[in-house]
Amino acid sequence: MLPEFTREELAAGLDGVVEELLAESGIWRPPVDAAEVARRLGIELAWDDRQSGRARFVRLGERYSPRDRPTILLRPDPRPERRHWAIAHEIGEHAAYRVFERWGVDPRETTPGARETVASNLAGRLLLPSRWFSEDAIACGWELFALKSRYATASHELIVRRMLDCRPPVVISIFDNGRATFRRGNLPGRTPPPLRIELECRRRAHLRGRPTSGRADSCSIQCWPIHEEGWKREILRLEVDECAFV
């Protein structure tokens, strides 16, 4: 997105804006209710079941009022995590200019899609603020279900994806109905293919419907089943030494 900045510099700009938004909202601990953040920031919420996307940020005019009202229009969704994400994303769109200011960048001179990328990163950090999340994750040994209980407004997938923004080096994999749909590591270079023990942990979690774990050499594996009627998802976290990425 902005190749002249380091990963740490990019993260610092995003985290700084999230801390501002939470402070302005008077929210000091998880879970973060994105709807409440929006209201406290002066952003109204309204339903629009005709729109194609989950949410969009607009400014609605009022008769006899000289100012437009910032509003997030929401499409109804049965999953609360999706609603929180949609609201958080639109808050990110609204606050993206603050990030570019922190970076000292004119958003008009960035690559196409940079603002959308910033908004998505702000949304993930708003629901899972970096300092809180990192401390809690370390304290519970990166246990996904424990983190989900504490950060109830974030989805399981968002939680494990945020693990990629932390240390130590990890590879996150997601399997849906037995098929790999996501695999990514947080160190440069090619992400290694699944280890045999990863696939075995996934198989056991798939069959038993319970979390599994394992170890191999310098690697440790955690696997969590997220099973629903008609859909079985397993999420794996592989913690590795940096040499494994070479």
Buried (B, 14 or more C-beta within 10 A) or exposed (E): EBEEBEEEEBBBBBBEBBBEBBEEBEBEEBBBBBBBBBBBBEBEBEEBEEEEEBBBBBEEEEEEEEEEBBBBBBBEBEEBBBBBBBBBBBBBBBBBEBBBEBBEBEBEEBEEEBBBBBBBBBBBBBBBBBEBBBEBBEEBEBBBEBBBEBBBBBBBBBBBBBBBBBEBBBBBBBBEEEEBEEBEBBBEEEBBEBBEBBBBBBBBBBEEEEBBBBEBEEBBBBBBBBEEEEEBBBBBBBBBEEEBBE
